[in-house]
Amino acid sequence: MRLSAPILAGTALLALLAAGPARAGFTTPTLVLTDASVIEVDGARTATFAAAFDFPNAVQTGYRVSLVVWQGTHFVRFPVSGSILEGTSSVLSDGALADTEVPTLFAAGSAISNARILQVERDRISVSLPPGFAAGAASAILATMPSEGSAVSNTLGLVLP
């Protein structure tokens, strides 16, 4: 049986209409912090975070994934690529960071040289913290701001020695 061109065209059009409208979408990257350990040697603190994040994209320039550690409104932001930033931001005063607050936090802070990322692996990030943090409770989060929007991980509590 041979179908005519109008029947084929009509069938194709019906199939396209049945599929529904195409929409561009933002695929939120998976960002999770599962554990943290902090050691102090001679006043210098090293923190290691067990994490799940989009590692292949995170190590590419321009992805903008950052580890943020804070106490109160004082923070240090460790972008996987770029300068480490330290500052204060009122968006952290409630102890959490919403995805809508990421642009405000990413615009805050000044570059510092007394903190660094020590290691980034598929499932962990190790950093040296600047001396401006006091012993006691702190929080950490992973955040990113790709071109489609922003995303944050869970907030992980940790204790600084």
KEBALUM-627040 format. One record per atom (N, C-alpha, C): atom name; z negated, y, x. Coordinates in pm, 1 decimal, m for minus. Layout:
+------+----------+----------+----------+
| site |       c3 |       c2 |       c1 |
+------+----------+----------+----------+
|   CA |        Z |        Y |        X |
...
+------+----------+----------+----------+
//
This chain:
+------+----------+----------+----------+
| site |       c3 |       c2 |       c1 |
+------+----------+----------+----------+
|    N |      0.0 |   m116.7 |     84.9 |
|   CA |      0.0 |      0.0 |      0.0 |
|    C |      0.0 |    122.8 |     89.4 |
|    N |     86.4 |    213.5 |     58.2 |
|   CA |    101.2 |    334.7 |    136.3 |
|    C |     53.6 |    453.2 |     53.9 |
|    N |    m36.6 |    537.8 |    116.3 |
|   CA |    m88.8 |    653.7 |     45.0 |
|    C |     m5.2 |    775.4 |     78.1 |
|    N |     11.0 |    859.8 |    m21.2 |
|   CA |     88.6 |    980.7 |      0.8 |
|    C |      4.5 |   1085.4 |     72.8 |
|    N |     70.9 |   1181.3 |    133.1 |
|   CA |      3.6 |   1288.5 |    206.7 |
|    C |    m93.3 |   1365.2 |    118.2 |
|    N |    m60.6 |   1401.9 |     m6.8 |
|   CA |   m156.8 |   1473.5 |    m90.5 |
|    C |   m282.2 |   1391.8 |   m119.6 |
|    N |   m267.1 |   1260.2 |   m136.3 |
|   CA |   m384.5 |   1176.3 |   m162.4 |
|    C |   m472.6 |   1169.6 |    m37.9 |
|    N |   m412.7 |   1153.4 |     79.9 |
|   CA |   m488.8 |   1150.9 |    205.0 |
|    C |   m561.5 |   1283.5 |    227.6 |
|    N |   m492.5 |   1394.2 |    202.5 |
|   CA |   m554.4 |   1525.5 |    221.2 |
|    C |   m670.2 |   1544.3 |    124.2 |
|    N |   m652.0 |   1502.2 |     m0.1 |
|   CA |   m758.2 |   1514.9 |    m99.7 |
|    C |   m878.8 |   1428.9 |    m64.3 |
|    N |   m853.1 |   1309.0 |    m15.9 |
|   CA |   m961.2 |   1219.1 |     24.9 |
|    C |  m1038.6 |   1278.6 |    142.0 |
|    N |   m968.5 |   1333.6 |    239.7 |
|   CA |  m1032.9 |   1396.0 |    355.5 |
|    C |  m1117.5 |   1515.4 |    311.5 |
|    N |  m1065.2 |   1596.4 |    220.2 |
|   CA |  m1139.3 |   1712.2 |    170.6 |
|    C |  m1265.6 |   1669.3 |     97.1 |
|    N |  m1256.8 |   1566.4 |     15.4 |
|   CA |  m1374.8 |   1515.9 |    m54.9 |
|    C |  m1479.0 |   1463.6 |     43.7 |
|    N |  m1435.3 |   1396.0 |    148.2 |
|   CA |  m1528.7 |   1343.9 |    248.5 |
|    C |  m1600.2 |   1459.4 |    318.8 |
|    N |  m1530.3 |   1566.3 |    350.3 |
|   CA |  m1591.8 |   1682.1 |    415.2 |
|    C |  m1691.4 |   1750.5 |    323.1 |
|    N |  m1656.8 |   1765.5 |    196.5 |
|   CA |  m1746.8 |   1830.0 |    101.6 |
|    C |  m1871.0 |   1745.7 |     75.8 |
|    N |  m1854.4 |   1615.0 |     72.8 |
|   CA |  m1967.2 |   1526.3 |     47.4 |
|    C |  m2066.5 |   1528.0 |    164.5 |
|    N |  m2017.1 |   1554.4 |    283.9 |
|   CA |  m2103.8 |   1556.3 |    401.7 |
|    C |  m2198.4 |   1675.7 |    400.1 |
|    N |  m2169.1 |   1778.4 |    325.4 |
|   CA |  m2255.1 |   1896.5 |    319.1 |
|    C |  m2219.4 |   1996.4 |    427.3 |
|    N |  m2278.6 |   2114.0 |    417.5 |
|   CA |  m2246.2 |   2218.3 |    513.7 |
|    C |  m2305.8 |   2186.8 |    650.7 |
|    N |  m2233.5 |   2224.2 |    754.1 |
|   CA |  m2283.6 |   2207.8 |    891.0 |
|    C |  m2373.0 |   2325.7 |    923.6 |
|    N |  m2484.3 |   2297.2 |    991.2 |
|   CA |  m2578.0 |   2403.0 |   1028.2 |
|    C |  m2607.3 |   2392.7 |   1176.9 |
|    N |  m2611.5 |   2506.6 |   1240.1 |
|   CA |  m2655.9 |   2508.5 |   1378.8 |
|    C |  m2806.3 |   2493.6 |   1377.1 |
|    N |  m2860.4 |   2422.8 |   1474.4 |
|   CA |  m3004.3 |   2400.0 |   1472.7 |
|    C |  m3067.4 |   2417.9 |   1608.7 |
|    N |  m3196.2 |   2437.6 |   1607.7 |
|   CA |  m3277.5 |   2449.8 |   1727.6 |
|    C |  m3355.6 |   2320.1 |   1741.2 |
|    N |  m3332.6 |   2249.4 |   1847.2 |
|   CA |  m3406.9 |   2127.9 |   1872.4 |
|    C |  m3528.9 |   2164.9 |   1954.5 |
|    N |  m3645.4 |   2156.9 |   1894.1 |
|   CA |  m3768.9 |   2193.3 |   1960.8 |
|    C |  m3797.9 |   2092.0 |   2070.3 |
|    N |  m3817.0 |   2139.1 |   2192.9 |
|   CA |  m3849.9 |   2043.9 |   2299.1 |
|    C |  m3989.9 |   1987.8 |   2278.6 |
|    N |  m4008.6 |   1864.7 |   2321.4 |
|   CA |  m4140.1 |   1802.3 |   2312.3 |
|    C |  m4224.9 |   1852.1 |   2427.6 |
|    N |  m4336.9 |   1914.1 |   2395.4 |
|   CA |  m4430.5 |   1965.8 |   2495.0 |
|    C |  m4569.3 |   1913.8 |   2459.0 |
|    N |  m4630.1 |   1836.9 |   2548.0 |
|   CA |  m4761.3 |   1779.5 |   2520.9 |
|    C |  m4843.8 |   1779.7 |   2648.8 |
|    N |  m4968.3 |   1823.2 |   2638.0 |
|   CA |  m5066.3 |   1807.7 |   2745.0 |
|    C |  m5165.4 |   1701.8 |   2698.7 |
|    N |  m5188.3 |   1598.5 |   2781.7 |
|   CA |  m5276.1 |   1490.7 |   2738.4 |
|    C |  m5408.3 |   1484.8 |   2813.5 |
|    N |  m5413.5 |   1539.6 |   2934.5 |
|   CA |  m5535.2 |   1529.4 |   3013.3 |
|    C |  m5531.2 |   1632.5 |   3125.0 |
|    N |  m5649.1 |   1669.2 |   3172.5 |
|   CA |  m5657.6 |   1761.6 |   3285.7 |
|    C |  m5773.3 |   1720.4 |   3374.7 |
|    N |  m5753.5 |   1737.4 |   3504.3 |
|   CA |  m5863.4 |   1719.3 |   3598.9 |
|    C |  m5859.7 |   1837.1 |   3694.8 |
|    N |  m5977.4 |   1885.9 |   3728.6 |
|   CA |  m5987.3 |   2002.4 |   3816.9 |
|    C |  m6083.6 |   1967.2 |   3929.6 |
|    N |  m6042.1 |   1995.3 |   4051.3 |
|   CA |  m6131.1 |   1978.4 |   4165.4 |
|    C |  m6145.8 |   2112.7 |   4235.5 |
|    N |  m6262.4 |   2130.4 |   4296.7 |
|   CA |  m6288.4 |   2254.0 |   4371.7 |
|    C |  m6329.4 |   2216.0 |   4513.3 |
|    N |  m6264.3 |   2277.1 |   4611.0 |
|   CA |  m6297.9 |   2256.5 |   4751.7 |
|    C |  m6306.5 |   2393.7 |   4816.0 |
|    N |  m6424.0 |   2427.3 |   4866.1 |
|   CA |  m6446.7 |   2556.8 |   4932.2 |
|    C |  m6404.1 |   2675.2 |   4845.4 |
|    N |  m6433.4 |   2667.4 |   4715.8 |
|   CA |  m6402.7 |   2776.5 |   4625.0 |
|    C |  m6260.8 |   2778.0 |   4569.8 |
|    N |  m6173.4 |   2692.0 |   4621.1 |
|   CA |  m6035.3 |   2684.7 |   4570.7 |
|    C |  m6025.1 |   2571.2 |   4469.5 |
|    N |  m5962.8 |   2599.3 |   4355.4 |
|   CA |  m5950.4 |   2500.1 |   4248.8 |
|    C |  m5806.7 |   2450.9 |   4237.3 |
|    N |  m5794.4 |   2319.4 |   4224.4 |
|   CA |  m5666.0 |   2256.6 |   4196.3 |
|    C |  m5678.5 |   2185.1 |   4062.7 |
|    N |  m5584.6 |   2211.7 |   3973.9 |
|   CA |  m5583.7 |   2148.7 |   3841.6 |
|    C |  m5458.7 |   2062.5 |   3828.7 |
|    N |  m5477.7 |   1941.8 |   3778.9 |
|   CA |  m5365.4 |   1851.1 |   3754.2 |
|    C |  m5364.9 |   1817.2 |   3606.1 |
|    N |  m5249.7 |   1834.2 |   3544.8 |
|   CA |  m5233.2 |   1812.9 |   3401.7 |
|    C |  m5137.9 |   1697.3 |   3377.6 |
|    N |  m5180.3 |   1599.8 |   3297.8 |
|   CA |  m5090.2 |   1496.1 |   3250.1 |
|    C |  m5012.5 |   1558.5 |   3134.9 |
|    N |  m4880.5 |   1546.2 |   3140.0 |
|   CA |  m4798.2 |   1619.7 |   3044.8 |
|    C |  m4673.4 |   1542.3 |   3005.4 |
|    N |  m4621.8 |   1576.0 |   2889.9 |
|   CA |  m4490.5 |   1530.0 |   2845.7 |
|    C |  m4409.7 |   1655.3 |   2816.4 |
|    N |  m4297.9 |   1668.9 |   2882.8 |
|   CA |  m4211.3 |   1784.8 |   2862.0 |
|    C |  m4070.3 |   1744.9 |   2900.4 |
|    N |  m3976.1 |   1827.2 |   2869.7 |
|   CA |  m3835.1 |   1798.0 |   2894.7 |
|    C |  m3806.6 |   1817.2 |   3043.8 |
|    N |  m3850.0 |   1720.9 |   3127.3 |
|   CA |  m3844.7 |   1734.6 |   3272.7 |
|    C |  m3705.2 |   1769.3 |   3326.1 |
|    N |  m3597.7 |   1698.8 |   3285.4 |
|   CA |  m3466.5 |   1733.0 |   3342.9 |
|    C |  m3427.7 |   1879.0 |   3320.0 |
|    N |  m3458.2 |   1932.0 |   3202.2 |
|   CA |  m3426.5 |   2072.3 |   3175.4 |
|    C |  m3529.3 |   2166.7 |   3237.3 |
|    N |  m3653.8 |   2121.8 |   3246.9 |
|   CA |  m3759.6 |   2208.0 |   3299.6 |
|    C |  m3735.6 |   2246.6 |   3445.0 |
|    N |  m3675.2 |   2158.2 |   3521.1 |
|   CA |  m3652.3 |   2188.3 |   3662.1 |
|    C |  m3520.9 |   2262.5 |   3686.2 |
|    N |  m3447.7 |   2290.1 |   3581.0 |
|   CA |  m3325.5 |   2370.0 |   3592.8 |
|    C |  m3360.6 |   2516.8 |   3575.1 |
|    N |  m3294.2 |   2601.3 |   3649.8 |
|   CA |  m3317.5 |   2744.9 |   3640.4 |
|    C |  m3285.2 |   2794.6 |   3500.5 |
|    N |  m3369.3 |   2880.6 |   3448.2 |
|   CA |  m3342.3 |   2944.2 |   3319.9 |
|    C |  m3406.6 |   2877.7 |   3200.4 |
|    N |  m3467.5 |   2759.7 |   3216.0 |
|   CA |  m3526.7 |   2691.5 |   3101.5 |
|    C |  m3654.3 |   2759.0 |   3052.9 |
|    N |  m3729.3 |   2820.2 |   3141.0 |
|   CA |  m3846.2 |   2901.3 |   3109.4 |
|    C |  m3964.8 |   2824.4 |   3054.4 |
|    N |  m3985.1 |   2700.7 |   3096.0 |
|   CA |  m4107.2 |   2631.6 |   3055.9 |
|    C |  m4218.3 |   2674.3 |   3151.4 |
|    N |  m4336.2 |   2700.3 |   3095.0 |
|   CA |  m4450.4 |   2747.5 |   3173.4 |
|    C |  m4576.1 |   2673.3 |   3133.1 |
|    N |  m4661.9 |   2651.8 |   3231.4 |
|   CA |  m4798.0 |   2609.2 |   3206.5 |
|    C |  m4881.9 |   2735.2 |   3203.4 |
|    N |  m4964.6 |   2751.0 |   3101.0 |
|   CA |  m5051.2 |   2867.8 |   3089.0 |
|    C |  m5195.7 |   2818.7 |   3086.4 |
|    N |  m5278.5 |   2874.6 |   3175.3 |
|   CA |  m5421.4 |   2843.6 |   3178.7 |
|    C |  m5493.8 |   2974.1 |   3150.2 |
|    N |  m5596.6 |   2970.4 |   3062.4 |
|   CA |  m5666.1 |   3094.2 |   3029.8 |
|    C |  m5812.3 |   3072.7 |   2996.4 |
|    N |  m5887.8 |   3182.0 |   3012.5 |
|   CA |  m6026.6 |   3195.4 |   2967.0 |
|    C |  m6033.6 |   3326.9 |   2892.4 |
|    N |  m6074.9 |   3323.1 |   2766.9 |
|   CA |  m6076.1 |   3445.2 |   2686.4 |
|    C |  m5934.6 |   3500.6 |   2676.1 |
|    N |  m5914.4 |   3624.5 |   2721.3 |
|   CA |  m5779.8 |   3683.7 |   2719.8 |
|    C |  m5717.1 |   3687.0 |   2859.3 |
|    N |  m5789.8 |   3641.4 |   2960.6 |
|   CA |  m5740.6 |   3637.7 |   3098.5 |
|    C |  m5657.8 |   3509.7 |   3118.3 |
|    N |  m5536.3 |   3522.7 |   3169.9 |
|   CA |  m5448.4 |   3407.3 |   3184.8 |
|    C |  m5376.5 |   3408.7 |   3319.4 |
|    N |  m5327.5 |   3292.1 |   3355.4 |
|   CA |  m5229.8 |   3276.9 |   3462.9 |
|    C |  m5117.9 |   3189.8 |   3405.3 |
|    N |  m4995.4 |   3232.4 |   3428.6 |
|   CA |  m4878.4 |   3160.7 |   3375.9 |
|    C |  m4798.2 |   3107.8 |   3493.3 |
|    N |  m4774.4 |   2976.6 |   3492.5 |
|   CA |  m4700.9 |   2907.7 |   3597.1 |
|    C |  m4563.6 |   2866.8 |   3544.2 |
|    N |  m4462.6 |   2952.8 |   3556.4 |
|   CA |  m4328.4 |   2908.7 |   3516.9 |
|    C |  m4278.0 |   2806.0 |   3618.4 |
|    N |  m4208.3 |   2704.1 |   3571.6 |
|   CA |  m4156.3 |   2603.2 |   3663.2 |
|    C |  m4062.5 |   2666.7 |   3764.5 |
|    N |  m3991.5 |   2770.0 |   3723.8 |
|   CA |  m3910.9 |   2846.0 |   3820.0 |
|    C |  m3943.7 |   2994.0 |   3801.5 |
|    N |  m3973.5 |   3060.7 |   3910.7 |
|   CA |  m4005.1 |   3202.7 |   3903.7 |
|    C |  m4143.7 |   3231.7 |   3957.0 |
|    N |  m4182.3 |   3357.7 |   3949.0 |
|   CA |  m4310.2 |   3404.4 |   4002.1 |
|    C |  m4426.0 |   3366.3 |   3910.7 |
|    N |  m4540.0 |   3334.7 |   3972.4 |
|   CA |  m4663.1 |   3309.3 |   3898.3 |
|    C |  m4715.6 |   3445.0 |   3851.0 |
|    N |  m4758.9 |   3451.7 |   3725.7 |
|   CA |  m4805.8 |   3577.4 |   3667.5 |
|    C |  m4950.9 |   3564.1 |   3622.2 |
|    N |  m5027.7 |   3671.7 |   3640.8 |
|   CA |  m5166.3 |   3676.3 |   3595.8 |
|    C |  m5185.6 |   3804.8 |   3517.0 |
|    N |  m5268.6 |   3798.4 |   3414.7 |
|   CA |  m5294.0 |   3918.1 |   3335.5 |
|    C |  m5387.7 |   3889.9 |   3221.1 |
|    N |  m5384.9 |   3978.7 |   3124.0 |
|   CA |  m5462.1 |   3961.7 |   3001.5 |
|    C |  m5368.4 |   3979.0 |   2882.8 |
|    N |  m5401.0 |   3908.8 |   2776.2 |
|   CA |  m5321.5 |   3921.5 |   2654.4 |
|    C |  m5409.7 |   3891.0 |   2533.9 |
|    N |  m5407.2 |   3980.2 |   2438.1 |
|   CA |  m5488.1 |   3962.8 |   2317.7 |
|    C |  m5441.7 |   3845.0 |   2232.7 |
|    N |  m5318.4 |   3796.2 |   2251.6 |
|   CA |  m5271.9 |   3682.9 |   2170.9 |
|    C |  m5351.0 |   3555.9 |   2201.1 |
|    N |  m5424.6 |   3554.7 |   2312.2 |
|   CA |  m5504.3 |   3437.6 |   2348.6 |
|    C |  m5648.6 |   3446.1 |   2300.5 |
|    N |  m5687.3 |   3557.3 |   2240.0 |
|   CA |  m5827.4 |   3580.8 |   2202.8 |
|    C |  m5881.1 |   3480.9 |   2100.7 |
|    N |  m5792.1 |   3418.7 |   2022.5 |
|   CA |  m5838.0 |   3320.6 |   1923.7 |
|    C |  m5843.8 |   3179.4 |   1980.8 |
|    N |  m5815.3 |   3164.2 |   2110.4 |
|   CA |  m5824.0 |   3034.2 |   2174.7 |
|    C |  m5702.6 |   2946.9 |   2157.7 |
|    N |  m5594.7 |   3000.9 |   2103.6 |
|   CA |  m5472.2 |   2923.7 |   2081.8 |
|    C |  m5352.3 |   3014.3 |   2105.5 |
|    N |  m5235.3 |   2954.4 |   2111.1 |
|   CA |  m5111.6 |   3030.2 |   2125.1 |
|    C |  m5010.8 |   2973.8 |   2026.4 |
|    N |  m4967.4 |   3055.7 |   1933.2 |
|   CA |  m4865.6 |   3014.2 |   1836.0 |
|    C |  m4727.6 |   3035.5 |   1896.5 |
|    N |  m4629.7 |   2958.6 |   1849.6 |
|   CA |  m4494.6 |   2975.0 |   1904.0 |
|    C |  m4440.9 |   3116.8 |   1883.5 |
|    N |  m4484.8 |   3184.5 |   1778.6 |
|   CA |  m4439.3 |   3322.2 |   1754.5 |
|    C |  m4501.3 |   3421.5 |   1853.0 |
|    N |  m4608.3 |   3380.4 |   1923.4 |
|   CA |  m4675.0 |   3468.6 |   2019.3 |
|    C |  m4623.5 |   3451.9 |   2162.8 |
|    N |  m4539.5 |   3351.7 |   2185.4 |
|   CA |  m4488.5 |   3324.1 |   2320.0 |
|    C |  m4415.3 |   3444.3 |   2380.3 |
|    N |  m4325.2 |   3511.9 |   2306.9 |
|   CA |  m4258.0 |   3627.2 |   2367.7 |
|    C |  m4355.0 |   3735.5 |   2415.7 |
|    N |  m4462.1 |   3759.7 |   2339.1 |
|   CA |  m4561.4 |   3860.0 |   2378.8 |
|    C |  m4631.2 |   3817.6 |   2507.9 |
|    N |  m4671.3 |   3690.7 |   2515.3 |
|   CA |  m4737.9 |   3642.0 |   2636.0 |
|    C |  m4643.2 |   3642.7 |   2755.6 |
|    N |  m4519.3 |   3600.9 |   2735.0 |
|   CA |  m4423.5 |   3596.3 |   2845.9 |
|    C |  m4388.7 |   3735.9 |   2898.3 |
|    N |  m4412.5 |   3839.1 |   2819.6 |
|   CA |  m4385.9 |   3976.9 |   2864.4 |
|    C |  m4505.4 |   4036.2 |   2938.3 |
|    N |  m4619.9 |   3968.2 |   2936.4 |
|   CA |  m4742.5 |   4021.7 |   2996.4 |
|    C |  m4763.2 |   3965.9 |   3136.6 |
|    N |  m4844.0 |   4036.9 |   3213.9 |
|   CA |  m4886.6 |   3988.2 |   3344.7 |
|    C |  m4809.6 |   4048.0 |   3460.3 |
|    N |  m4866.3 |   4028.4 |   3578.2 |
|   CA |  m4805.9 |   4075.3 |   3703.1 |
|    C |  m4798.1 |   3959.2 |   3800.9 |
|    N |  m4697.0 |   3962.2 |   3885.4 |
|   CA |  m4678.9 |   3855.7 |   3983.9 |
|    C |  m4795.5 |   3853.3 |   4081.7 |
|    N |  m4838.8 |   3731.5 |   4115.5 |
|   CA |  m4947.2 |   3713.8 |   4212.1 |
|    C |  m4902.0 |   3614.6 |   4318.7 |
|    N |  m4970.5 |   3619.6 |   4432.8 |
|   CA |  m4935.0 |   3526.6 |   4540.3 |
|    C |  m5047.9 |   3430.3 |   4573.4 |
|    N |  m5161.4 |   3440.8 |   4504.4 |
|   CA |  m5275.7 |   3355.4 |   4536.4 |
|    C |  m5289.0 |   3235.2 |   4442.1 |
|    N |  m5180.5 |   3194.6 |   4380.0 |
|   CA |  m5175.2 |   3074.2 |   4296.5 |
|    C |  m5034.9 |   3016.6 |   4312.2 |
|    N |  m5023.5 |   2885.9 |   4292.6 |
|   CA |  m4890.0 |   2825.4 |   4305.1 |
|    C |  m4883.4 |   2692.2 |   4232.4 |
|    N |  m4761.3 |   2653.2 |   4204.0 |
|   CA |  m4737.2 |   2517.9 |   4154.4 |
|    C |  m4730.3 |   2428.8 |   4277.6 |
|    N |  m4812.1 |   2325.1 |   4278.3 |
|   CA |  m4816.1 |   2234.0 |   4392.0 |
|    C |  m4718.8 |   2117.9 |   4375.4 |
|    N |  m4705.8 |   2069.8 |   4250.9 |
|   CA |  m4619.5 |   1955.2 |   4226.8 |
|    C |  m4580.5 |   1949.6 |   4080.0 |
|    N |  m4454.2 |   1916.1 |   4054.5 |
|   CA |  m4405.5 |   1892.1 |   3919.1 |
|    C |  m4338.7 |   1755.3 |   3920.7 |
|    N |  m4390.9 |   1666.2 |   3839.2 |
|   CA |  m4333.7 |   1532.9 |   3824.5 |
|    C |  m4300.0 |   1511.4 |   3678.0 |
|    N |  m4238.6 |   1399.0 |   3648.3 |
|   CA |  m4199.0 |   1370.3 |   3510.7 |
|    C |  m4315.2 |   1374.6 |   3412.8 |
|    N |  m4435.4 |   1340.1 |   3457.0 |
|   CA |  m4547.6 |   1329.7 |   3364.2 |
|    C |  m4671.6 |   1407.0 |   3409.2 |
|    N |  m4656.1 |   1497.3 |   3505.6 |
|   CA |  m4772.4 |   1576.1 |   3548.9 |
|    C |  m4730.8 |   1702.2 |   3622.7 |
|    N |  m4823.2 |   1798.5 |   3616.6 |
|   CA |  m4806.1 |   1926.3 |   3686.5 |
|    C |  m4937.7 |   1956.1 |   3756.8 |
|    N |  m4930.9 |   1986.2 |   3886.7 |
|   CA |  m5049.5 |   2025.1 |   3963.2 |
|    C |  m5033.3 |   2168.5 |   4009.4 |
|    N |  m5140.5 |   2247.6 |   3994.0 |
|   CA |  m5136.2 |   2389.8 |   4030.4 |
|    C |  m5263.5 |   2427.7 |   4104.3 |
|    N |  m5252.7 |   2531.3 |   4186.7 |
|   CA |  m5372.9 |   2592.4 |   4244.0 |
|    C |  m5401.5 |   2717.1 |   4160.3 |
|    N |  m5524.5 |   2727.1 |   4114.7 |
|   CA |  m5564.1 |   2838.9 |   4028.4 |
|    C |  m5606.1 |   2958.9 |   4113.1 |
|    N |  m5580.2 |   3079.9 |   4065.7 |
|   CA |  m5625.8 |   3198.9 |   4137.9 |
|    C |  m5778.0 |   3211.4 |   4125.7 |
|    N |  m5842.5 |   3287.2 |   4213.4 |
|   CA |  m5988.1 |   3296.0 |   4213.5 |
|    C |  m6047.6 |   3374.8 |   4096.9 |
|    N |  m5968.8 |   3436.2 |   4010.6 |
|   CA |  m6021.3 |   3519.3 |   3902.1 |
|    C |  m6084.9 |   3445.2 |   3787.5 |
|    N |  m6083.4 |   3312.8 |   3789.6 |
|   CA |  m6142.6 |   3235.3 |   3681.5 |
|    C |  m6286.3 |   3198.2 |   3716.4 |
|    N |  m6373.0 |   3201.0 |   3615.9 |
|   CA |  m6513.5 |   3164.4 |   3634.1 |
|    C |  m6532.0 |   3015.8 |   3604.5 |
|    N |  m6640.1 |   2960.1 |   3653.9 |
|   CA |  m6674.2 |   2823.0 |   3617.6 |
|    C |  m6701.1 |   2818.2 |   3467.7 |
|    N |  m6659.1 |   2709.8 |   3404.1 |
|   CA |  m6682.9 |   2695.1 |   3260.9 |
|    C |  m6557.6 |   2655.9 |   3185.4 |
|    N |  m6563.4 |   2671.6 |   3054.6 |
|   CA |  m6454.8 |   2629.0 |   2966.5 |
|    C |  m6330.0 |   2714.0 |   2986.6 |
|    N |  m6216.1 |   2647.8 |   2982.1 |
|   CA |  m6085.6 |   2713.7 |   2988.8 |
|    C |  m5991.0 |   2635.1 |   2897.4 |
|    N |  m5873.4 |   2688.6 |   2877.1 |
|   CA |  m5772.6 |   2623.3 |   2793.7 |
|    C |  m5639.6 |   2623.9 |   2866.3 |
|    N |  m5552.4 |   2530.6 |   2827.1 |
|   CA |  m5418.7 |   2524.0 |   2885.4 |
|    C |  m5318.6 |   2486.1 |   2777.1 |
|    N |  m5196.3 |   2527.2 |   2800.3 |
|   CA |  m5088.8 |   2498.9 |   2705.9 |
|    C |  m4957.5 |   2500.5 |   2782.6 |
|    N |  m4858.8 |   2427.5 |   2736.2 |
|   CA |  m4722.0 |   2439.3 |   2784.7 |
|    C |  m4646.4 |   2523.2 |   2683.2 |
|    N |  m4563.6 |   2613.2 |   2730.1 |
|   CA |  m4485.9 |   2698.1 |   2639.5 |
|    C |  m4346.9 |   2717.6 |   2697.5 |
|    N |  m4251.1 |   2735.4 |   2610.9 |
|   CA |  m4114.7 |   2763.1 |   2654.7 |
|    C |  m4048.5 |   2858.1 |   2556.7 |
|    N |  m3948.8 |   2925.8 |   2606.4 |
|   CA |  m3875.5 |   3021.0 |   2524.8 |
|    C |  m3726.3 |   3004.9 |   2552.3 |
|    N |  m3667.2 |   2891.5 |   2505.4 |
|   CA |  m3522.7 |   2878.2 |   2520.4 |
|    C |  m3452.0 |   2979.9 |   2432.6 |
|    N |  m3323.3 |   2989.1 |   2443.7 |
|   CA |  m3249.3 |   3092.2 |   2370.7 |
|    C |  m3262.7 |   3079.2 |   2219.1 |
|    N |  m3294.9 |   2961.1 |   2167.2 |
|   CA |  m3301.6 |   2939.8 |   2022.5 |
|    C |  m3434.5 |   2978.2 |   1959.3 |
|    N |  m3537.4 |   3004.5 |   2036.7 |
|   CA |  m3668.9 |   3033.6 |   1980.7 |
|    C |  m3774.7 |   3003.8 |   2084.7 |
|    N |  m3892.9 |   2966.8 |   2040.3 |
|   CA |  m3998.0 |   2930.6 |   2134.6 |
|    C |  m4074.9 |   2810.7 |   2081.8 |
|    N |  m4145.1 |   2744.0 |   2173.1 |
|   CA |  m4221.3 |   2625.6 |   2136.5 |
|    C |  m4344.4 |   2617.0 |   2225.3 |
|    N |  m4450.4 |   2557.7 |   2171.6 |
|   CA |  m4574.4 |   2540.3 |   2246.9 |
|    C |  m4623.9 |   2397.4 |   2229.5 |
|    N |  m4703.2 |   2355.2 |   2325.7 |
|   CA |  m4768.5 |   2224.8 |   2317.4 |
|    C |  m4900.4 |   2240.2 |   2242.9 |
|    N |  m4972.9 |   2132.6 |   2237.8 |
|   CA |  m5110.8 |   2136.6 |   2192.3 |
|    C |  m5193.3 |   2218.1 |   2293.1 |
|    N |  m5305.3 |   2272.2 |   2248.9 |
|   CA |  m5396.6 |   2340.7 |   2339.8 |
|    C |  m5493.2 |   2235.6 |   2393.4 |
|    N |  m5507.7 |   2231.9 |   2526.6 |
|   CA |  m5594.6 |   2135.5 |   2590.4 |
|    C |  m5713.0 |   2209.8 |   2651.6 |
|    N |  m5832.4 |   2167.5 |   2615.2 |
|   CA |  m5952.8 |   2226.5 |   2675.2 |
|    C |  m5984.0 |   2158.2 |   2806.9 |
|    N |  m6036.8 |   2234.5 |   2903.1 |
|   CA |  m6077.8 |   2180.7 |   3031.5 |
|    C |  m6198.2 |   2258.6 |   3080.7 |
|    N |  m6267.5 |   2203.1 |   3177.4 |
|   CA |  m6385.0 |   2268.2 |   3232.5 |
|    C |  m6360.5 |   2293.9 |   3380.4 |
|    N |  m6372.2 |   2420.7 |   3420.7 |
|   CA |  m6355.3 |   2457.1 |   3560.3 |
|    C |  m6489.5 |   2445.6 |   3632.1 |
|    N |  m6493.3 |   2378.6 |   3748.2 |
|   CA |  m6619.0 |   2366.8 |   3822.0 |
|    C |  m6659.6 |   2500.2 |   3883.7 |
+------+----------+----------+----------+
//
